[in-house]
Amino acid sequence: MNIEIRQFRDLKQFFRDGLKSVWRMLNKSYIRASVRLIDRILVVDKAYLRSRIDEARECIKEIERIVSKPYVDLTNDEKYSLRYQIIVLVEAVGSACLHIAMEDFDYEPGSYRDCIRYLENSGITVQTENIIRIIGLRNLLVHRYWVVDDRRIYESAKNDFQKIKDFLKAVESKYELR
């Protein structure tokens, strides 16, 4: 059964309010832990995060395959595929980031960059500048595609995606997605 997000949040608030009432009466530490647990159980969609992480990893594999060839040997289709894979990679990482920020931290970021910085400040990930640069590259591809230099895209994509891989591992670890 597909539950809308608003209904989901109302259900979360219902459980939270009920447990808080009990907490006021009993003031037991296990009740406080239950409130935190229900917040996590009812909010973060592990299947959604898993699918975004898998999608991001597939994009990284394809990007690495494309840039393993010399630039002069790339076909136009491969150049456009590289652009597309970067866009999909950032959308997958950004969607996971937004989901975590809004559902686990009740924070509504203004952009993917803002979201990644917020998760860095929250301790989910570290050293996000490389991820932020890739987000900027995605924005260039989406909004200013007519000024894109494919050689620069290729050189940017040849950089290691280790920071994104680290982010994905951190999310898997925190939300027990393995």
Secondary structure, 3 states (H helix, E strand, C coil): CCCCHHHHHHHHHHHHHHHHHHHHHHCCHHHHHHHHHHHHHHHCCHHHHHHHHHHHHHHHHHHHHHHCCCHHHCCHHHHHHHHHHHHHHHHHHHHHHHHHHHHHCCCCCCCHHHHHHHHHHCCCCCCCHHHHHHHHHHHHHHHCHHHCCHHHHHHHHHCCCHHHHHHHHHHHHHCCCC
